[in-house]
Amino acid sequence: MVKAEDISSAFLYFTNGMIKKVIYTIILAAFICSCATTKDRTTIVASNETVSDTLRIANDSLEYEIIIIEPGFNAWLVTQQPMGYYSKQFLASRNNLFVTEYNQRVIQPLRFDPNIYLQEINYEPHIDYGLEVNYLLYNYFLFFQQRYRQRFAFSRGQRF
């Protein structure tokens, strides 16, 4: 015969074990949530000036614009070769290769991280975007590869 005291102590023991498991689960969930990274994005500006880590360059006559919103990009950019170091043709050909592979990764979200490859880049190789846009786009791809530890197929073996 089971006594009432045995049942209550068994229930109390079961409850204590459950409470410990619940507390450990809550602590583990809080730890995992606190380790998640967030990206601090700034708002887009309407001029060719840099504000925080946002850079926008536009040419209304060609109907293009490049907006780079990436924390740390501006600080990284000043450590790179100056704008006239590479020819416009070199930058345009590299950008064409970078954009082609980047866009391939965007449309393959199961193979590549969709949190890194957010949207396709509309870069037409037959359009003359000028030196400034090609320079910024080229350097963004170098920054992107370094920051997110990505390597595009054609750039393997090259040091950026």
Protein Blocks (a to p, Z undefined) as FASTA:
>chain_A
ZZfklmmmmmmmmmmmmmmmmmmmmmmmmmmmmmpccdddddddfbfbdehjaccdddfk
lopadddddehklmmmmmmccfklpcfklmmmmmmmmmmmmmmmmmmmmlpcfklmmbcc
dddfkbcgbjklmmmmmmmmmmmmmmnopacfklgoiaZZ
